[in-house]
Amino acid sequence: MALSSRDCGTQILLKATGVRMFLVVIEPVLFAGIHVAYLASGMTAYAAFGGAPVMVPLFTLLIGPVQATALTGICSAIALVHLVPWQLRDVR
């Protein structure tokens, strides 16, 4: 039974361990994006605002302005979803 190129790639990926696997799976842009989101979340946690002013310019450099704006909105929505139940109690 011959393996397809996809199966060979999967086997190579599974054989990689530690740092090699991390470098195979994580692209530099994704790695930088994770750090940008982490930096913005720290800014938001410290000052209670400021995630978007940090994320949008840095994400714009990484992935472009339209995608940066959309990704910032998604990140902010996910980060603040834990506040919804408390706010729903105050709704009359």
C-alpha positions in Angstrom: 0.0 0.0 0.0 1.6 3.3 -1.1 1.3 6.3 1.0 0.1 9.6 -0.5 2.2 12.8 -0.1 -0.3 13.9 2.6 0.2 10.8 4.6 4.0 11.1 4.4 3.7 14.7 5.6 1.5 13.6 8.5 4.0 10.9 9.4 6.9 13.4 9.3 4.9 15.8 11.5 4.1 13.1 14.0 7.8 12.0 14.1 8.9 15.6 14.9 9.1 16.3 18.6 9.7 19.2 20.9 11.0 22.4 19.3 11.1 20.9 15.8 7.4 20.1 16.0 6.7 23.6 17.3 8.6 25.2 14.4 6.8 23.0 11.9 3.3 23.8 13.2 3.7 27.4 14.2 4.5 29.9 11.4 6.4 33.1 12.3 3.3 35.3 11.6 1.1 33.2 13.8 3.7 33.2 16.6 4.0 37.0 16.3 0.2 37.3 16.3 -0.1 35.3 19.5 2.4 37.7 21.1 0.5 40.7 19.9 -2.8 39.4 21.3 -1.0 38.6 24.6 0.5 42.1 24.8 -2.9 43.6 24.1 -4.7 41.5 26.7 -2.1 42.5 29.3 -2.7 46.2 28.4 -6.5 45.6 28.7 -6.1 43.9 32.0 -3.9 46.6 33.4 -5.7 49.7 32.2 -9.2 48.2 31.5 -9.0 49.5 27.9 -6.5 49.7 25.1 -6.6 46.3 23.5 -7.6 47.6 20.1 -5.1 50.5 19.9 -2.3 47.9 20.6 -3.7 45.1 18.4 -4.8 46.9 15.2 -1.5 48.6 14.3 0.6 45.5 15.0 -1.8 43.1 13.3 -2.0 45.5 10.3 1.8 45.1 9.9 1.4 41.3 10.1 -1.7 40.5 8.1 -3.3 43.6 6.6 -5.8 46.3 7.7 -9.1 44.5 6.9 -8.0 41.2 8.5 -6.5 43.1 11.5 -9.8 44.9 12.2 -11.8 41.7 12.0 -9.4 39.7 14.1 -9.3 42.5 16.8 -13.1 42.4 17.0 -13.1 38.6 17.3 -10.3 38.7 20.0 -12.1 41.3 22.0 -15.4 39.5 21.8 -13.8 36.2 23.0 -11.9 38.0 25.7 -14.9 39.8 27.1 -17.5 37.0 26.9 -17.0 36.2 30.6 -18.6 39.6 31.5 -21.9 38.8 29.7 -23.6 36.8 32.5 -22.9 39.6 35.1 -24.2 42.3 32.7 -27.4 40.3 31.9 -28.3 40.3 35.6 -28.4 44.1 35.4 -30.7 44.2 32.4 -34.3 45.0 33.2 
